[in-house]
């Protein structure tokens, strides 16, 4: 199945919460395989995002050297946002057959936001989850 890097970026935290839940073994196994593959893509995406931050931003001297903060000129902020948005719209192929929400069981609770973030993994969302750039913009700078 094809998913955008935006889908992966938005789903990373939610899938992390989901794996902490008690799930049927078959579902847990499938999700473990999916998350392993998505984490590879997420790591590459985050490394590229950090590179963009370093390219367009100016490191704040007083920030933590192990996790520096950056500031951006208005022009560089626009360039960063444009480049990152273009990156998020890239599609990747993931070996995944969507599962049913019912496979999670009845003890799992998710907010609407959480469900929308991981909707691409469910059959029920196949026709409604955007895999292309949406009107909503989520941009992290540092």
N, C-alpha and C positions, 0 to 999 in steps of 0.2 A: 504494500500500500504506500502511496505517496503522502508525505506530510511536509508541512513547511517548518523551517527552523523556528518560526514564530510559535507554532503549536508546541514544539519541544521546549522552547524557552518558557512558555506559560505553564506547561504541565510539570516541570521538574519538581517543584516543591510539593505539589499535590500528590504526585505519585510517591514521593518520599513518605508522606503521611499515610498513604494507603498501604504501603508495605508493612507498616507497624500494626496493622489490624490483623485479627485472626480471620483467615480466609480458607475456603476449601482448598485442599492440597493442589488439585489440578489448576485452579485459578492462581494460586500463589506461585506455582511453577511457571505458568505462562507469563505472569506479570514480571517475575524475576528476569526471564529472558528478554522481555520487552525493555525493561528498565536498563538492563546491561547495554543493550544496543542504543537506546536513547541517551544514556550517559556518555557514550563515545561521541555522539553528535553534539551533545551539550558542552562537553569539554572543549571540543574544537571551536564551537561557537563562542564560548566564553574567552578562550585564548585570543581569538580574533577581536572580540569586543575590547579586551584589555589593551591590545595593540592599537586599536583605534583611539582609545582614551589617551594612551601615551603619545600618539601622533598628533592629536588635535588639542589635547589639554596641556595645562602647565601645572606641574606638581607643586602642591602647597608645601613649603619647607617645614612647617610645624607639624605636619601630619605624621602618622605612624609609619615608620620606614618599611614595616612588613606588610602594611595595607595602606598605601598612600592615597591621599585625596587629591583631586585635580580641580582646577577651575578652567573655564572656557571663555574665550571671547565670544561675542554674539555670532560672528562669522564662523568661527570654528565649531561652535555648538550646532549651527545649521549643517555644516559639512559632516560632522559626526553623526547627527540624526539621520541625514540622507543616506550615508554609507551604511549605517546600522539597519535602517529600514530596508534597504536593498538586500542586505545579508539575510534578514529575517524572512524575506519573501522567497528565498531559495527553497526548492523542494528536494527532499531526500527520499530514497526508497527504503522502507522498513519492512522486513519480513514479519507480517502480523495480519492475522485474520481477526477482524473485530469480534469482540465477545458481547454477550448480552449483559445488560445491567443486572439482571436477575442472577447471573453467575456469582455476583458478589455476596449474595445472601441478604438476609433481612436485618442484620445487626449493624450494617455499615450506614453511617449518615454522612452526607456531603451537603455543603451549601450549594446554592445555584451557581455561584461563581466557581467553586471547585469543580462541580460537574461540567460546566462549560469548558473549563481549562483542560479537562481530560476526555472530553466528549468524543474525540477522534478515535478512541480505542473501543467504542461501543457501537454495535449494530444500529441501535435506536437513533444514533446521531449521524449516520452516514450521509443523509441528505441535507442536514442543517448546519454541520460544523464547517466553518470556512477553512479552506486550506490555502487560500490566497490572502493577500493583504486586506485587512479589514479597515473600517473607519476608525477603530479604536487603536490608539498608539500607546504602546508601553515601551519606554526607552529608559534604560538604566545607563548611567554614565560612569559611576564608580562606587 
